[in-house]
Amino acid sequence: MKAAKSGTKDGLEKTKIAVMRKVTFLHRKEVPGDSEEEDTGFLEVTVSDMKHPPPELGPMPEGLSPQQVVRRHILGSIVQSERSYVDSLKRILQDYRNPLMEMEPKVLSARKCQVVFFRLKEILQCHSMFQIALASRVAEWDSAEKIGDLFVASFSKSMVLDVYSDYVNNFTTAMSLIKKACLTKPAFLDFLKKRQMASADRVTLYGLMVKPIQRFPQFILLLQDMLKNTPKGHADRLSLQLALTELETLAEKLNEQKRLADQVAEIQQLSKSISDRSSLNKLLSSGQQQLLLCETLTETVYGDRGQLIKSKERKVFLLNDMLVCANINFKYVGQLEISSLVPLGPKYVLKWSTALPQVQVVEVGQESGAYDKDNIVIHNAGAKKHAPSGQASHNKVYLGPPRLFQELQDLQKDLAVVEQITLLISTLHGTYQNLNMTVAQDWCLALQRMMKVKEEEIHSANKCRLRLLLPGKPDKSGRPISVMVVFITPNPLSKISWVNRLHLAKIGLREENQPGWLCPDEDKKSKAPFWCPILSCHMPAFSSKALDLQPGHAACPLLEAQP
């Protein structure tokens, strides 16, 4: 409060009183578009540009140190970027939302308008109040040089996180609604095109609406620069550090919410590419599937000699009980005009899906225990030609680039031959030029160095190489077929994340890790158990009420007391 008081003028007196009474200007609304009327759950404060002009940095006084000059320039960047941001928010409301709400006949219903522009008025309200306080701080800059406490006071409030969270969570839905309206309503598409052409910078509606998502990372970069140029012992240094902590925490929470919202949208996009009658479509539409990880990976196919046959990007989805791979299609026939206004995103075509317990990660050195060599035939996914079933190559799985492993094996064989030659040279009675123990030992050392280099190449390649063993259809003799799929991850950390997530997801599917209540529903069908942590024992459950419990269908997990 002290920082807020010192950074505000008379225009914020109502704000101070409301905060002291623990009244927020914003009332959180969980679902956009519930009613046809405007949001009335917040106190709308009209900010007059005449009474509260935008902040403006005056002429630079003389006698400033180099650091003070730099800090003054950074303050100018903060002022300019905030003014541009507030103007963008006003443009969205004045040039798009208000005309669409007033238009007759309506090209977009009032309910859909509320969904598209959800929380923008509240975000504008927050930054209008911040701009008033910023103007006061800018006017006092040359005497006080303090800005950090203003950021702490303005953006540490829970209402800021609330409105930005609602906006971020709704962003994907809003963009989907805009895209659908562009495809089905030519009048709406024409409206967006005219508004874009009428603007001086030709920024699209999407370009304006993505700015709230980018705002806090911009603030963080500017404050980091300000902190670098603030000497130790300066009155603003501690406040800047606190402000950076607050903004980084807020940005991290918003990024995580954006990531979760994007994953839900990915699942919805995937379900659209699957037939409505498909069992996978029913699972995805049931809402019971949890998306643990999804990423664009590069699938590679190798020939028998280790040569790269082809590679193609795939979208891989790790669900809580299933692994799904889809082709990515970026072709938009007849939609080029729309894609210039709003990102359409990729379309997916299902390639394969496999139950998670049947997926095996095959790492270097673990191939011997990954599968039964005698009863399982291994095929490389995507390879058109395979060796006959009687050949031993079926039982050979190259981990990492097959070419590198073949070269390593050749070097090992050559080293064994050279070692035998060395033994034979040691039995010679005469002395011959270039045929002595020194030369033979040099050959051995050279081959060992080459083997070490080859092992390092294989190790480096496997850092980003994810090899999965998937079940296939049995052959004519009834022997099970396993398919080896090879993906290249963007970086080594991505591969580690995939391996760990796959392992943990498979552990989570074990029966002992899914304890909970299992009781029959009205239609005598079992309900899914409630999720609860792994506990040490089960005890019979009893109830005084007449609950129809079937034997073995009720268990109460309790933590066993330890002596």
N, C-alpha and C positions, 0 to 999 in steps of 0.2 A: 504493500500500500504506500509505503514511503516513497518508493521509486515512482509509482504512478502519480502520486500527488505532485512531486517535484517536476514532473514532465507534462503537466496538463494545465489548461487555462480555464476560463469561466465556462467555455462551451461544454466541459465535461462534468459540471457540477451534478447533473442528474445521474451521470454514470457513477460518481463517487457515492451518492446517497443510496443508489440501488445495490452497489457492491456491499456497503456497510449493512444493509438490511438483508444481505444474502439472497438478493433477487437477481437472477441472470436475465440478460436481454433475450436470450435464446432458449427456446423450449424444444428439446429434442423430439423429433418425430421419426419413428422407426421406419415406416413404410411410406414412400412417396405416392402421391396421387390418390389418397384415400377419399378425398372429397373434391367437389368441383370448385370450392371456394379457395381463396388465398390462405396461406399459412398465417394464422393470427396468434400463434403461441409465443411470439416474442415482441418486445417493445421496440417499435421502429422509430429511430431517432433520425429526423431529417437534418442532414448536414448541408448547410448553405455555403456555397463557394464564396459568396460575398462576405459572410461573417467569419468563415474559416477558410481562407485561401490556402491552396496547396503549399507545402513547404518549399522554400526557395533559399538557396545559399547565397549570401551577399558577397561583395568583393573581398578578396583575400587581403588581410592586413599585412603590413610590412613587419619584418623582423622575426618571421617564423623559422623554426629549425627545419631541416629536411624531413624529419619524421612527422612533424606537425603538418607540413605541406602534403605528405602522402596520406595521412589520416584525413585531411580535409578533402582530398580527391576521392577517397573511398566513401566518405560521407556523401559527397555529391553523387556517386554511383548508387548508393542506397536510396537517396531521394528520387533520383531519376527512374530507377527500376520500380520503386513503389508507385510513383505517379503513373508510369506506363501500365502497371498491373491493375491499378484501380480503374484506369480508363478502359482497359480490356473488359473488366467485369461490367462496367456500365454499358459498353457496346453490346455485350451479349443480351442484356436486359432491354435496352432501348431499341436496338436494331433488329433483334430476333424475337425475344420472348413477347414483348408488348405488342408488336404488330400481329404476331400469330394469335394472341389472345383476343385482339380486337377485330381481326379479319372476318368478313362475312362474304360469302359462305366460308366456313372454317376449313382449312386444309389439314389442320391438326387439332384434335379435340382438346378442351381445357384440361382434362385429366392427363392426357399424354404430354401436354406442355409442362404440367407440374412434374412429371417424371423426368423429362429431358432437362429441365432447368432447376432441378431439385437442389435446394440449399444455396443457390447462388446469391440470393438476396441477403442471407445471413452472413455469408462470407464477405460480401461487399460491405455490410454493416461493420463487421470486425475491423476491416482494413480502413474504413473511413474514420473510425475512432482512433485507430493507430496513426493515421496520417495527421490528425489534429495534434496528437501528442508529439509526433515527429516534428511538426512545424514549430512547436514551442522549443524543442530541443535544438533544432537547427538555428533558431534565432539567438540562443544562448551559447552556441558552440565555442565561439572565440574566447569566452570567459570561463566556461565550465569544462568543455571537451568530454562530455559524458553521453554515451548512447547505449551501453550494455544493459543498464537497469531498466531502460524503457522496453527492450525486447523481452526481458524476464517478466515484467509486469503485464505486457500485452499478450504474450503467447504461452504463458504457463497456466492459463485458466482452462478448466475442463471443458468449457463451452466451445473453445477453439478446436480442441480435439474432437468434440462431438460433431460439429458441423462439417469439418473436413473429413471425418470418418464416414459420415453419411454420404458426402459427395463422392468420395473415392469408391465406396462400396456400390454406389449407384451408377458410376461412370460407364461401365461396360454395358449395363442395361440401357442407359441413355443412348449410347452409340449404336446399339443394335436396333433401337426403336427408330433412330434417324435413318439408318441404312434401309430398314424395311419401308419406311415412309417414302424414301427416295425411289425405291423400286416399284411401289404400288401407286404413288400419287405424283403424277407429272407436275401438278401445280406446286407442290412442296419443293420438288427439285428445282423448278424454275425460280421459286422464291429465294432459295439458297444461292443460286447462281447470280441473280441480280444483286443480292446484298453483298456478295463477295466482289463483284465488278464495281459496285458503287463505292467501296472502301478505298482509301488512298494506298494502303499497304497490301491489298488483295489477300489478306489473311482469311482463311475459311473459318466456318463455325467450329470445326474440330480444332483448328489451330488456336482459337480463343479459349475453348473449353478445356484444353489440356494444360493451360497455364496454372490453374490452382494446384495441379499435381506436381508441377515443377517449381512452385514458389519457394518452399522451404529449403530444398537443395541450393537454390540461388542465394537465399539469406545466409546459409551456412558458409558458402564460399566467400561472401563479402565480409562476414564477421571474422572468418579465419584470417583474411588479409588485414583486417583492422587489428586483430590481436597480435599478428606478427610485427606490426609497426607501433605497438604500444609498449613502452619501456616498463621494466619492473619497478614497482613502487608507484606507478601511475594510479590515480583514483579510479580509472575506468577499467583497469586490467581484470580485477576479480569479477566485476559485473559482466565483462565480455566472456570470461570463462564459464560463468553460470549460464549466460544466454546461449552459448554454444552447446552446452550440455542439454539444456531444455529443448533446443531446436533439433539436435541430433536424435534425441529420444523420440520427439514427436515425429520426425521424418521416418525413423525406423518403424514406428507403429503403423504409420500410413503406408509405408512400402509393403509391410507384411499383409495388411488388409487388401492392398491392391493386388498382391500376388495371389491371395486366396480367392479374390473375386475373379481374377483372370483364369484361375484353374477351374472354377465352376463354369465359366464361359467356355473353356476348352472342352469340358465334359459334354456340355449342351451341344456344341458344334460337332463333336464326335457322334453323339446319339442321332443327329440329323442325317449323318451319312450311312446309317445302318437301317436296314429294312424294319418297318414297324412291327412285323411279325417275328422278328428275330428275338431269341431269348436274351441276347446281349443288350438289345435295345430296351427290353423290359427291365433288365437289371439296372441299366443306366438311368432310366426314367423313374425308377422306384424311389430314388433318393437315399437308398441304403448304401450305395457305393461311395467310398471316400477316396479322393484323389490324393495320393501321397507324393507323387513326383511326376512331372511331364517335361520333356525336353526334346529338342530336335537333335537327333543323332545321325551319323552317316553310316549306312550299312555297306559293307564291303564284301565282295565275292572273289575268292581266289581259285585258280585252277589247280590241277594235280601237281604242277611243278612250282607252285607258289606265286605264279604271276597274277597280277591284279586283273580280273576280268571286267568288273564294273563296280561302281559305287553310286549310291543315291541317298539323298536325305529322307529320313523317315521321322515321323512324330511318334514317340514311344510314351505310353501312359502306364504308370504303375498305380494300380488301384489296390485297395486293401486285400483283395483276394484274387486279383487277375492282372495279367500283363497283356497290354493291347498295343499293336503296331499298326500304323496307318500311313498310307501314301499322302503326300502333300501336293495339293493342286492350287497353283496361284493364277490359273487362267480364268479370266472373267469375260466371257463372250457377251458383247453388247453392254458391258457395265463400266467401260473405261471412263465415261463422263462422271459416273457416280464415285468411282475410286479416287478421282481428283479432289473430291469434296470431303469424303469420310473414308477412313481405311476399312476395306471390306474384310480383311483377314483371310487366311487360307481356308480352303475346303479340304476335308479329309475323306479318304476312301479306305475302308477297313481292309487291311492285308491279312492279319491273323490275330487271334486272341487265344491265350492259354491260361488255364488255372494255375495260380501261383505255386502251389505245392509241387507241381510237375516241372517247374523251371529250375535249372541248375546253373550256377556260375562256375565255369571251369577256368581255373587259374594255372599259372605255370607251376609245375611240380606236383599238382593235385590231380592230374589226369588219370592216374592209375586207380584212384578210388572214386572217381566221379560217376562211373558207369560200369556195367558188367560187360567186359569185352567179348565174352564168349556168347552172350545171348542178345546183344544189341548191335545193330548196324548203324554206323554214323554216316550221315550224308551232309555235305555242305549246302547250306541254303542258297538257292539261286544258281548253282552249278548244274548245267544241262547234262553232262556226261559223268558217269560214275564207273568205277572199276567193277568187274564181276565180283559176285558175293564171295567167291572162294579165295580172292586175293587178300593178302594181309594188310593192304592199305586201308581196308575198312576200319581196322582196329588202331590205326595211327591217326591221332589228332594233333595237328600242328597248333601250338599255342603261341600267339604272336604271329608275325608275318611268316608264312611257311617258307618263303625263299630264304630268309635269314637263318631259319633253323636247319634247312637243308645244307646251306653253306657251312654252318657250324659243324654239322655231322661230317661233312667232307673233310674239314680241317682236322677233326678228331681222328678220322681214319688215316689221313696222311701222316699225322703225328705218330700213330702206332707203327706205320710202315717205316718212318724215319728212325724210330727207336730201335726197330729190328735191324735196320741197316747199320746203326751205330754199334750194335752188339757184334755184327759180322765184321765191321772195320776193326774192332778191337782185337780180332783174332788174326789179323794180317801179320806176316812175319817181315815183309819188306816195307820200305818207306816210299810213298808215292805222292806226287804233287796234287793238291786239292782233294786228296782222299786220305784224310786222317781224322783223328778224334776231335781236333779243334773245329774243323769244318762241320763235322756231323753235329757237334753240340750247338754251333751257331744256327744250323738248320732247325734244331729242336726249339731253341729260344725264339727264333723268328716265328715259327708256327704257334707257339704259346702266346706271343704278343698279338698275333692276328686273331687267335681265339678269344683273348680278353676283349679286344675291340669289338668283335662280333657279339659277345655276350652283353656288352654295354649297349650296343645298338638294339638288341632284342629287349633288354630291360627298359630302355627308353621308349621303345614302341609300345610295350605292354602297359605302360603307365596310362595310356589313353585308349586301350583296346579292351572292350567288354565282350567276352565270349559267353554265349548262353546256349545251353543244351535244352532243346524243346522236344516234346513228344510228337512223332509223326504217325502216319498210317502204317500198319504192319505190311510186310511184303507178302508175296504169294505163298510163301512157306509158313507164314504166321509169325515170323520173327519180328519183334518190335523195331521200328525205325526211329532213330533220334536224329534231329536236325540241328546242326551247328550254325548259329547265327552270330555274325561278328559285327559289332558296332564300334565306331570311333567316336569317343566323347570329345567335347570341346577342349578339355584340359584335364590334367591328372586328378584334381579335386572332384571333378564331376564324376569320374569313374569310381572314386572312393565312395562318393555319396550314393551312387546307384547300387554298388555292392552292399553297402551297409543297410540301405533302405530295403533292398530285397531280402536280406537276411532277417532283419527285424520284423518285416511284414510276415514272413513265413513262420517265425516264432509266434507272432501274435495270433496266428490261425490255429495253433494247437489247442486241443480241447481243454487242457488244464489251464490255459491262459484266457479262457473265456467263461469264467464262473458267473453265476447270477441266478435270478429267479426264472424258472421255466414252469409256467402254469397254463392250463388250457384256456382258450378264449371261449366266447359264447358259442362259436361254431365248432368247438372241440379241436381247433387247430392251435398248435403251440406258438406262443409268442417268442420272439427273439429275446435272449437274456439281456438283462440290463448290464451295461459295462461296469466293471469294478476292478480294482487292482488285484494282482495275484496275492492270495492269502494262503495260510498254512493248512487249514483243515475245513471240512464241511460237517455241519451238524443238522439233524432233522429239524424241520420248521413246523411249528404248531400254531394254530389260530383258533380263537374262541368263536369266530364267525364260521358260518357254514360255507366254506370255500371248497370247491370241487378240486381237490389235489389228487393227481394220479401218482402211483408209486414211481419214485425216481425222478419226479418232475419238479421237486422243490428242494432246494438246498440253500442253506444260509452260510456263506463264507465268513468265518470269524478268525481273528488273529489270535493264535494260541499264545497264552501267557508263558513267558519264559521265567524260570526260577532265578 
